[in-house]
Amino acid sequence: MALAHEVGRIIGLFALACVQVTLLGLPSGFTLPLVPVLVICRALLGVSDAFPDVGLGRALRWALYGGLALDVFGATPLGAHALALLLGVLVVAALTRQLRVERPVVPLLAVLVGMLIYETVLALFLQPGAIEWRSYLLMVVLPSVVIALAPTLPLFFMLRRVLRGQG
Amino acid sequence: MRPTVATQPLWPAPTPMRDFLDDHPIKLRRERSPVPGSLRPFVLAIGLCLLAGLLVFLDRRGVITPARQAVQSLTAPVAQRLTSLRDEAGAFITAPRGAAALEARIAALERENGELRNQVLRLEQVQVENAFLRQQLAIQQAHPWTLLGAEVTVRSPDAGRRMITIARGSREGLRPGMAVISQLPGTPAALIGIIETTGPHAADVLLITDISSQVSGRVIHQGRAEVGLVQGQWQRGSRLRLGQITRALELAPGDTVVTAGLTAALRLPFELAAIPPNIPIGSVEAVRVIDQYQIAEVRPFVDPDQVRYVWVILSQED
């Protein structure tokens, strides 16, 4: 039963990654980062769980599956997105263990920090040559983070509602 | 008696909150927990990070790349379908609505269509020019001539004068008396006319078939040559006539006629001095003998009425 649920999670995250890379492209060339935001929100809800270790463990597995799915759809080295997401989740979890996540500013700050780490790690893995960090931050990282903030609150509250199982 | 109070609850007992994704009951912490969690998830995170790093390493080494590509090939059709759906939806959303928007769109498309047509025309012109330049190169490699290509812009509107106008003039170094040649598929490059007048950007060419055209020619028969006069005959129902050939050389159909370049050879100060010798003109079709001379009907190698692009012989290497 647990294995079936795990397989279902993997399939669900692959489906979301597929939706992200195909349907959520913006005219500006950026993509709405559905999977990273969901994974960071899952980490937030995990650390605020009654059993934070279990919740965080699940969030880390989400990060691995979602990252591998993005690697498959994005044709990047397998594990690059996964590592970036795992590090983002890890930092977010470490920073928010002592916070109350019900306040809307917490998910926003968590996604901000998580996406900064995610984009930075990705840049280190995927950029072939030396990176000019100033322009890369301005042209790539900051817009990506801002775009990620837009769906954060709806996704966070929707995910919380689903996890609580209350209609 | 005191009425009995019903002990049944008005609402059913609340079901415990469940994590429908993870199938485990969850309970959100309402208060700030002073107790930090264990290090277990962080150990798990480090383990997963190491796993991800190992995957990156193996993929960059190409060890697991075939497996990744196999998965990608499986997911590619779904991704393509979704992408095309997004494109179709985007096209539908951005499609113009209303008569005014449609008219504006049509006008924009017509403008674009016009520009594209112009581009196609320019491209076709370049292709034609390319073909002519290749032809010119082949001629120049076979003959010691310096050529200048020109398009035929105007043909004589009446049968009185067999002339054409070409799109090159004195600005490009053309002057009266220069020989004009052309080539059709399956023919050698051959004389078709002589420049009669020049303007800055155009020149009139008198075709060799015109009755007023007279050029010194040399007929070659079995290794021997005789000089005569090639005259246009178009207005007389024929093409060319080669005259003033003595009977010393017996002409026969199929003999080749080329320019003699007599004016140039004698260094006479005439316009025709610009015509070099040995430009092919045509071949003998029929021969008549009148007194001491022979007259030959000559069929030009290149029909001047068929040409669309010509070359002017600017000079010849000695």
Chai-1 contact restraints between the chains, C-beta under 6 A:
chainA,res_idxA,chainB,res_idxB,connection_type,confidence,min_distance_angstrom,max_distance_angstrom,comment,restraint_id
A,H5,B,D23,contact,1.0,0.0,6.0,A-B,restraint_1
A,C18,B,A79,contact,1.0,0.0,6.0,A-B,restraint_2
A,T22,B,A79,contact,1.0,0.0,6.0,A-B,restraint_3
A,T22,B,L82,contact,1.0,0.0,6.0,A-B,restraint_4
A,T22,B,T83,contact,1.0,0.0,6.0,A-B,restraint_5
A,L23,B,L82,contact,1.0,0.0,6.0,A-B,restraint_6
A,L23,B,R86,contact,1.0,0.0,6.0,A-B,restraint_7
A,S48,B,L28,contact,1.0,0.0,6.0,A-B,restraint_8
A,S48,B,R29,contact,1.0,0.0,6.0,A-B,restraint_9
A,D49,B,I26,contact,1.0,0.0,6.0,A-B,restraint_10
A,A50,B,K27,contact,1.0,0.0,6.0,A-B,restraint_11
A,P52,B,G37,contact,1.0,0.0,6.0,A-B,restraint_12
A,D53,B,G37,contact,1.0,0.0,6.0,A-B,restraint_13
A,D53,B,S38,contact,1.0,0.0,6.0,A-B,restraint_14
A,D53,B,R40,contact,1.0,0.0,6.0,A-B,restraint_15
A,D53,B,P41,contact,1.0,0.0,6.0,A-B,restraint_16
A,L56,B,P41,contact,1.0,0.0,6.0,A-B,restraint_17
A,G57,B,P41,contact,1.0,0.0,6.0,A-B,restraint_18
A,G57,B,L44,contact,1.0,0.0,6.0,A-B,restraint_19
A,R58,B,D22,contact,1.0,0.0,6.0,A-B,restraint_20
A,L60,B,L44,contact,1.0,0.0,6.0,A-B,restraint_21
A,L60,B,A45,contact,1.0,0.0,6.0,A-B,restraint_22
A,L60,B,L48,contact,1.0,0.0,6.0,A-B,restraint_23
A,L64,B,L48,contact,1.0,0.0,6.0,A-B,restraint_24
A,V72,B,V71,contact,1.0,0.0,6.0,A-B,restraint_25
A,V72,B,Q72,contact,1.0,0.0,6.0,A-B,restraint_26
A,P77,B,V56,contact,1.0,0.0,6.0,A-B,restraint_27
A,P77,B,D59,contact,1.0,0.0,6.0,A-B,restraint_28
A,P77,B,R60,contact,1.0,0.0,6.0,A-B,restraint_29
A,L78,B,L55,contact,1.0,0.0,6.0,A-B,restraint_30
A,L78,B,D59,contact,1.0,0.0,6.0,A-B,restraint_31
A,L78,B,R68,contact,1.0,0.0,6.0,A-B,restraint_32
A,G79,B,A52,contact,1.0,0.0,6.0,A-B,restraint_33
A,G79,B,L55,contact,1.0,0.0,6.0,A-B,restraint_34
A,G79,B,V56,contact,1.0,0.0,6.0,A-B,restraint_35
A,A80,B,V56,contact,1.0,0.0,6.0,A-B,restraint_36
A,A82,B,A52,contact,1.0,0.0,6.0,A-B,restraint_37
A,L83,B,C49,contact,1.0,0.0,6.0,A-B,restraint_38
A,L83,B,A52,contact,1.0,0.0,6.0,A-B,restraint_39
A,L83,B,G53,contact,1.0,0.0,6.0,A-B,restraint_40
A,L86,B,L48,contact,1.0,0.0,6.0,A-B,restraint_41
A,L86,B,C49,contact,1.0,0.0,6.0,A-B,restraint_42
A,L86,B,A52,contact,1.0,0.0,6.0,A-B,restraint_43
A,L90,B,A45,contact,1.0,0.0,6.0,A-B,restraint_44
A,L163,B,D19,contact,1.0,0.0,6.0,A-B,restraint_45
A,L163,B,I26,contact,1.0,0.0,6.0,A-B,restraint_46
A,R164,B,M17,contact,1.0,0.0,6.0,A-B,restraint_47
A,G165,B,M17,contact,1.0,0.0,6.0,A-B,restraint_48
A,G165,B,R18,contact,1.0,0.0,6.0,A-B,restraint_49
A,G165,B,F20,contact,1.0,0.0,6.0,A-B,restraint_50
